[in-house]
Amino acid sequence: MELAYYSDYAVRLVNTEEPARNKDVLTSVEAVRDLFGANGQAARRATDADVTRFRSVRARLRAVFEAADIGDETLAVDLLNSLLLEFPVSPQISGHDTRDADGKPDWHMHLADHPSNVTAGYAAIAAMGLAFHLTSYGVDRLGLCEAAPCRNAYLDTSTNRSRRYCSDRCATRANVAAYRARKRLETERAADTGRSAETAQASTARTER
């Protein structure tokens, strides 16, 4: 498993909550387990106590994205370093059962499960993945969706650093809203122009009388 993959752990956790919509799906141990995806072994160790712990880590990860979103690179790095210090990773070289074309083990870096609890393990993986993404691509590649009120986190992997939304759905919604706003403005301007013309005609008529 490549280290870049782990950055998605951070995004996945942050996006379990949408503060502006007062929406939070991280309310049960089942929701915690869902965050692990295919990593069923780690997920099975989750308990009810992890729900509160995961929410705490989520708030700290969102703070990293928020700092990056306003361009405060130093704060984003400081917040992420704090997580890395509190939740150190346990790297391992792993081949699992995969083989390359020559039949040799497909060795790669893997972050092992944390021995203390599920939250610590997930936080270590998420923080390390996010740190890898940040140092490889830049702080400005951590974003929050501009389609209000969404504000979901995303990782910008576009070639020209142009991503502004967390999904195609939000991009479409924002574009439609912008189109409608332009149409309203055009209509208002046309109405103002019409009223100005009527006022001018009325003034001319009074002058001629």
C-alpha positions as CSV (number, residue, x, y, z in Angstrom):
1,M,0.0,0.0,0.0
2,E,1.5,3.3,-1.0
3,L,1.8,6.1,1.5
4,A,-0.2,8.5,-0.7
5,Y,-3.2,6.3,-0.2
6,Y,-3.3,7.1,3.5
7,S,-4.1,10.8,2.9
8,D,-7.6,9.7,2.0
9,Y,-8.0,8.5,5.6
10,A,-7.9,12.2,6.8
11,V,-10.4,13.3,4.2
12,R,-12.7,10.4,4.9
13,L,-12.8,11.3,8.6
14,V,-13.2,15.1,8.2
15,N,-16.1,14.6,5.9
16,T,-18.1,12.6,8.3
17,E,-19.3,16.0,9.6
18,E,-20.8,19.0,7.7
19,P,-20.9,21.8,10.4
20,A,-22.8,24.3,8.2
21,R,-25.6,21.8,7.7
22,N,-25.5,20.5,11.3
23,K,-24.9,17.0,9.9
24,D,-22.7,14.4,11.6
25,V,-22.7,10.7,10.7
26,L,-20.0,9.7,13.2
27,T,-22.5,8.7,15.9
28,S,-21.9,5.0,16.3
29,V,-19.2,2.4,16.5
30,E,-20.4,1.1,13.1
31,A,-19.7,4.5,11.6
32,V,-16.2,4.3,13.0
33,R,-15.7,0.9,11.5
34,D,-16.9,2.1,8.1
35,L,-14.0,4.6,7.9
36,F,-11.5,1.7,7.7
37,G,-12.9,0.5,4.3
38,A,-11.3,-2.8,3.4
39,N,-9.1,-2.8,6.5
40,G,-11.5,-5.1,8.4
41,Q,-9.1,-6.4,10.9
42,A,-8.5,-2.9,12.4
43,A,-12.2,-2.0,12.2
44,R,-13.2,-5.0,14.3
45,R,-11.2,-3.6,17.2
46,A,-13.3,-0.4,17.4
47,T,-15.5,0.2,20.4
48,D,-18.0,2.7,21.5
49,A,-15.3,4.7,23.3
50,D,-13.7,5.3,19.9
51,V,-16.6,7.4,18.7
52,T,-15.7,10.3,21.0
53,R,-12.0,9.9,20.4
54,F,-12.5,9.9,16.6
55,R,-14.5,13.1,16.8
56,S,-11.7,14.8,18.6
57,V,-9.2,13.8,16.0
58,R,-11.6,14.9,13.3
59,A,-11.8,18.4,14.7
60,R,-8.0,18.6,14.7
61,L,-7.7,17.4,11.1
62,R,-10.4,19.8,9.9
63,A,-8.4,22.6,11.5
64,V,-5.4,21.7,9.3
65,F,-7.6,22.0,6.2
66,E,-9.1,25.3,7.4
67,A,-5.6,26.7,8.0
68,A,-4.5,25.6,4.5
69,D,-7.7,27.0,3.0
70,I,-7.0,30.5,4.3
71,G,-3.4,30.3,3.2
72,D,-1.8,30.0,6.7
73,E,0.8,27.4,5.8
74,T,2.7,27.7,9.1
75,L,-0.4,27.0,11.1
76,A,-1.4,24.1,9.0
77,V,2.0,22.5,9.4
78,D,2.1,23.2,13.1
79,L,-1.3,21.6,13.6
80,L,-0.3,18.6,11.6
81,N,3.0,18.2,13.4
82,S,1.2,18.2,16.7
83,L,-0.9,15.2,15.4
84,L,2.2,13.4,14.2
85,L,3.9,13.8,17.6
86,E,0.9,12.6,19.5
87,F,0.2,9.7,17.1
88,P,3.5,8.3,15.8
89,V,3.4,5.8,12.9
90,S,4.7,2.3,12.9
91,P,6.1,1.8,9.4
92,Q,6.7,-1.7,8.0
93,I,7.9,-3.2,4.8
94,S,5.2,-5.4,3.6
95,G,4.6,-7.8,0.7
96,H,1.4,-9.4,1.8
97,D,0.6,-12.2,-0.6
98,T,1.2,-10.1,-3.8
99,R,3.9,-11.0,-6.3
100,D,5.4,-9.0,-9.2
101,A,5.9,-10.2,-12.7
102,D,9.0,-12.2,-11.7
103,G,7.1,-13.9,-8.9
104,K,9.0,-12.0,-6.2
105,P,7.2,-10.3,-3.3
106,D,5.9,-6.9,-4.2
107,W,7.6,-5.0,-1.4
108,H,6.2,-1.6,-0.3
109,M,5.9,0.6,2.7
110,H,2.9,-0.1,5.0
111,L,1.8,1.6,8.1
112,A,1.0,-1.0,10.8
113,D,-1.9,-0.9,13.1
114,H,-1.3,1.0,16.3
115,P,-1.0,-1.3,19.4
116,S,-2.9,0.9,21.8
117,N,-6.3,1.6,20.3
118,V,-8.2,2.0,17.1
119,T,-8.3,5.8,17.2
120,A,-4.6,6.1,17.7
121,G,-3.9,3.8,14.8
122,Y,-6.3,5.6,12.5
123,A,-5.0,9.1,13.6
124,A,-1.4,8.0,12.9
125,I,-2.3,6.8,9.4
126,A,-4.4,9.8,8.6
127,A,-1.8,12.3,9.9
128,M,1.1,10.6,8.1
129,G,-0.8,10.4,4.9
130,L,-1.8,14.0,5.0
131,A,1.8,15.0,5.8
132,F,3.1,13.0,2.9
133,H,0.6,14.7,0.6
134,L,1.4,18.2,2.0
135,T,5.2,17.8,1.6
136,S,4.9,16.3,-1.8
137,Y,2.4,18.6,-3.4
138,G,2.2,21.7,-1.2
139,V,-0.1,23.1,1.5
140,D,-2.3,24.7,-1.1
141,R,-3.3,21.3,-2.3
142,L,-5.4,20.8,0.9
143,G,-8.8,22.4,0.2
144,L,-12.3,22.9,1.5
145,C,-15.2,22.9,-0.9
146,E,-16.3,26.3,-2.1
147,A,-19.9,25.2,-2.8
148,A,-21.5,26.7,0.3
149,P,-22.7,25.3,2.6
150,C,-20.7,22.1,1.9
151,R,-17.1,22.9,3.0
152,N,-16.1,19.2,2.7
153,A,-12.3,18.6,2.6
154,Y,-10.6,17.4,-0.5
155,L,-7.0,16.8,-1.8
156,D,-6.3,18.7,-5.0
157,T,-4.5,16.4,-7.4
158,S,-5.2,18.4,-10.6
159,T,-2.3,19.3,-12.8
160,N,-2.9,23.0,-12.7
161,R,-4.0,23.4,-9.0
162,S,-7.5,24.3,-10.2
163,R,-9.7,22.2,-8.0
164,R,-12.3,24.2,-5.9
165,Y,-15.0,21.6,-5.1
166,C,-15.1,18.3,-3.3
167,S,-17.1,16.5,-5.9
168,D,-18.6,16.9,-9.4
169,R,-22.0,17.3,-7.7
170,C,-20.9,20.3,-5.8
171,A,-19.1,21.8,-8.9
172,T,-22.3,21.4,-10.9
173,R,-24.4,22.9,-8.1
174,A,-22.0,25.9,-7.8
175,N,-22.0,26.5,-11.5
176,V,-25.8,26.4,-11.7
177,A,-26.0,28.8,-8.8
178,A,-23.5,31.2,-10.5
179,Y,-25.4,31.0,-13.8
180,R,-28.7,31.8,-12.1
181,A,-27.1,34.7,-10.3
182,R,-25.8,36.1,-13.6
183,K,-29.2,35.8,-15.1
184,R,-30.8,37.6,-12.2
185,L,-28.2,40.4,-12.5
186,E,-28.8,40.7,-16.2
187,T,-32.6,40.9,-15.7
188,E,-32.2,43.5,-13.0
189,R,-29.9,45.6,-15.2
190,A,-32.3,45.3,-18.1
191,A,-35.2,46.4,-15.8
192,D,-33.1,49.4,-14.6
193,T,-32.2,50.4,-18.1
194,G,-35.9,50.2,-19.1
195,R,-36.9,52.3,-16.1
196,S,-34.2,54.9,-16.9
197,A,-35.4,55.1,-20.5
198,E,-39.0,55.7,-19.4
199,T,-37.9,58.4,-16.9
200,A,-35.9,60.1,-19.7
201,Q,-38.9,60.0,-22.0
202,A,-41.2,61.4,-19.4
203,S,-38.8,64.2,-18.7
204,T,-38.5,65.0,-22.4
205,A,-42.2,65.1,-22.7
206,R,-42.6,67.5,-19.8
207,T,-39.9,69.8,-21.3
208,E,-41.6,69.9,-24.7
209,R,-44.9,70.9,-23.0
